[in-house]
Amino acid sequence: MTTRKIRWGVLGYARIAQNALIPAMQRSSNSVFHAIASRDAAKLAACREKFGPVRAYATYESLLADPEVDAIYNPLPNSLHREWTIKAAWAGKHILCEKPFAMNAAEAREMMTVCAAADVTLMEAFMYRYTHRTRIVLETIRDGALGEIRHIDSTFRFLHTRLDSYRLRPELGGGSLYDVGTYPLNFIGMVMDAVTNSAPGASPAPVSVSVQCTRDAHGIDDNFSALLRYPNGIIAAAHCGYNSSRRVHSTIAGTKAVLEIPDTFFDYATPLTLSTYTTSSAPEDNAVREIPVPESDRYRSEVEDFAAAILEKRKPQFPLAETLRNAELLDQLIAASQERGSTEPRRMS
């Protein structure tokens, strides 16, 4: 068994890097936080004060030129994901790229093509896929407890109060759909793969989509809902937003039971609820039970899987097929939201 550890470089001292990914690297069994790059000297100093004497670079290019950096974590603003993922790939670095992976499907395909040509590992950072919660949801679907799935509903919204955030700037890829909306879309796709017994990312695309959204003074969507209709008759609803208190919840409704999934994208120990309803209207004839969920360390598990994939020369757990599907669906929803004066479903060929 190899004792080598992957040495990580981080592009930018983003909040998610300092609060989640860098600590996860330090907790992990097969990774080392090796280097940080930022154009802000104060951020470099803050990083070294918090995490110790890591290498600090004033430019992203100089970090990519470091021969001891094995892998890059890219948490830059969304509009910069393509540029710096491609530059990292040509520098021979493996890349864990924060979601949303790209601004559109064309960018996503280009990033994947370049990384394949450069022979580097590439993954989108969907950390919720590394939780016990996600595993138990999939097990519950596959063991038939829900019967035939009829409807999926998934929500991720919170009240955004940081007015200086790039998430409020359209030119940097801001907006709730690109940000928290990617989670419900990926969750719905994951469930559809399980329902249709498809390989990850291979279940049929929706035959139609319809959307409703509102935009704030910056021009970014701050409240977005989408309805997706699939070839097998399942209708799914995805909701996201920046303009209300936090709501992170999903529901999967089947012919036998309904599964409630609070904190869908977190790694808390909040239990799931499985409700089985009979044809009777009497409450005592309905069975409701909690399914316990162990607490997880989603970021550490994500980092360890990606590092292990590099060391073992295998693919990471979260596949690029799902990343591309998400990007294509985002394209569809954005196009639908830009259709003026139409609330009818937008049909996709």
N, C-alpha and C positions, 0 to 999 in steps of 0.2 A: 504494500500500500504506500502511495506517494505521501510524503510529508511536505511537499512543496505547497506554498500558498500563493494565490493570485494577488498581485500588487495592483491596487486600484488608483486611478487618477480621476478626479472629479472636476468637471467643467463648470465653474461658477459656484459660488457659495449660496445656493438657493436655500430657502427655508426647509424644503423637503430633504435636501441633502444634509443640512446641519441637524435637523430634528429626527430624521428617520434613517436614511441610507448610510451615512457615515457611522452613526452608532451601531447599526446592524453589521457593518463590515468589521467593526471592532469586537462585536459579540460572536462573530462567526468563527467556525473552526478551520476554514480554508481560505481566508482572505486577510489582506492587510491594507489599511488606508495609507497609501504611499505618498500621494501628491494632490495638491489643490491648485487651481488656476482661477484668478480673478483680476479684473482690471482695476479693482478698488483695493488699495493698499490696506485700508482699515479692515476690510473683510478678511484679507489674508492674515492680518494680525489677530483678529478675533478667532479665526479658525485655529491657528496655532496655539492660542491661549486655551481654547476649549479642548482640543484633541491632541495636543502635544507637538513635538518638533517634526512635523511632516514637511516634505519639500513644497515650497510655495513659488508659484510662477505668476508673472504679471501679464502673461498672454496665454491664450489657449494653444497657440502654435508651439510655444516653448514646452508646454506640458506634453503635447503629442510627440515632440522630438526626444523626450526622455526615453532611452532604450530600456529602462527598468520598469516602465509602466506596461502591464500586461493588458489591462481592461480599463475601459472608460465608462463612467456613469455620466449620462447626458441629461441634466435637468434644466437645460436652458429654456427660454421662452419658446413656445410652440413653433413659431415661424423660423426658428434657428435649428430645429431638430435635423432637418435634411442636410443642411450645409455641414454641420459639425460631425454628424454621424458619418458622412461620406469622407470627410477629411481624416477622421479617426481611422476609418477602414483602410484608406490608402497609406496611413502611417503604420499599419499592421496591428492595430489595437482591436480587441474584442469590445463590443458595445452593448451596454444595457441602456436603452433609450426610454426616457419617461413618456407616459401617455399624455396627449394623443401622439402616436408615433410620428405622424406626418400631417400636413395640412390638407392632403387629398390622396387619393389612391395612386395617382401617377407618381407623386413623390415617394410613396411607400414602395412601389415596384422598383423605382430607381435605386433607393437605398438598399433593398434586398439584392438587387442585381450586382451592385458594387461590392457589397459585403461577401457575396458568393465568389465573385472574381478575386477578391483579396484574401479569400479563405479565412475569414474571421467569423466568430460567433456573434449573432445579433439576436436581441430579444426586446420586446416591449415590456415595460415594467408594470404589469398588472399584479400587484402583490396580493390581492384578495384571493387569487387562485391558489395560494399556498396556505390556506387556513383549514382547520378542521371543519369549520362551518360549511365551506364549499364542498369538501369531501362528503360530508353527511347529506347535504342536499342532493348530490348526485346519486349517492347510495339509495336514498329514499325514492327517487324517481325510478331507478333501475330495478328496485325490488318489487315494483308494482303497487306500492301502498296507495298511490294516488289514483290508480286506474288510468284511463285515457285522459291525457292532458287536454284541456280545452282553452285555458287562458293563462297568460303570464303577465304580471304587473310588477314593475321595478322602478324605484324612485331613489334619486340622490340629489338633495338640495340643501342649501345652507344660506345664512344671511351674510353676504359679503360686505364687509365694512372697511376694507383696506383700500382707500382711494388711490394709492400709489402703485397698486398691483398691475403687472403686465396683463393680468386676466381681464382687465377693463379696457385694453387697447386693441382695437381691431387689427391694426397693422402687425401686431405681435401674435396674432392667433387667439385673441381673447374670446370670451363667451362661455356660457355654462355648458353648451352642447359639447364643445371641444374638451372642456375640462371634466366636470363631474358627469356629463351625459354619456361619456364613453363607457362608464361602468354598467349602467343598466343595459346598454346595447350589447356589451360583451356578455353579460349575464344571460340575456335572452338567447343569444346565439349559442352559448354553452348548454342551456337547457334544451334548445332545439336539437343540438347534436345528440344529447342523451336520449331524447324522445324518439328520434329517427334512427338511433343506433348508427350514427355516422361518425367518421373520423373527425377529430377536432377541426372545426372550420369548414366542414364539407356539407353540412345540411343545406337544403334548398334555401335560396334567398326569398324574401317576402315577395308576393306577387303584386302587392300594392302598399303604398305608405300614404299617410296623411298627417299633417302637422299643424300645430297652433303654437305661436310664440309671441312674446313681447320683447321690445328692445328698449334699452335705457338711453340716457342722454349721450352716451359714448357711441351708440350704434351697435352694441353687442347684445346678444340675446341674454336676457336675465330670467326668463321663464319659458321653458320649452317642453312641449309634450308631443309625442309621436305615437300613432297607431300603426301596427304592422300586421298584415294579413298574410299567412303562409299557405302553401299549396294544400296542406293537410287540414285546413280549416281553423287552425289555432290563430287566435288574435292576441297580440301582445301589445302592451302599453309601456312606454318608457317616458319618464318624467325627470326633469332636472331644472335647477334654477339657483339664482343668487339672491332672491328677494324675499325669502321667508325663513323662519326658524328651521333648524336642521331636521330633515326627515330622510332616513336611510332605511328602506324597508322594501321587501319583495313578497309577492304572493304567487303561488302556483296552484291553480284550481284544476282538479280532475274529476272524473266521474265517481270516484270512491271517496275522495277526501280533498281537503285544502291544506296546503303547507304554508305557514306564515314564517317569514325569515326576517326578523328584526336585525338591525346592524349588519345588513347583508355583506358589506364590503370591509368590515372591521374584524378584528381578531379577538373580541371579547368572548366571555363565556355565557353570553345571553342565550337561553334555550330557544329552540324552534318550537312551534306549536302545530300539531297535526290534528285537524278537526274532521271527524267522520260524521256526516249527516245522513239520517234515514229519510224516508218519505214522510215520516210522522212529523207533526209540528210540535210535539211534546219535547221540551228541552231535555227531559231525563232519558230520552231515547237517543240522544246525540253523545258521541264519545269525543272528548277532547283530552289530549295528552301532550305533555311536554317531552321534547327530545333533548337531552342534555348535550351541550357542546363544550368541549375542553377549550381553554384559552390557548391561543397560538402566538407565535412570534413571526408574523407574516413577512416582515422585511428581512429578518435574518434568514428565513427559509428561502426567500427569493434569491438573496445574495449567494447562499450556499449552493443552491441548485445551479445557478449560472456559472459560478466558479468551478463546480464539479463537472459541468458540461465541457468547459474548456480543458480541464485537466484530464478528463476521461475521453476526450474527443468524441463527444456525443451531442445530440441536440438537447437544449434545455426543455423543461417541462411545458412551458407556455409556447405554443407553436406559431410560426409566422403566418400560417394559413388563417388563423383567427385574427391576427393583426390586419391582414389584407382585407378580410371580410368586414371588419370594423370600419376600415378606411373607405371601402366602397359604400357601405351603408351610410356613413357620415356624408359622403358626396350626395347620395340620394336625398337625404333629409335636408341638407342645405339647399339643394336645388328646389325641393318642394317648398321650403320656407320663403324662397325668393319669388315664387309664382304669385303674382299680384291678383288679388280679388278671387282666389279660388280656395274653397274649403273642401272640395271633393278629393277623394283619394287619387294620388298620382300613380298611374300604372307604370310599371317597369318592364321592359322587354327582357 
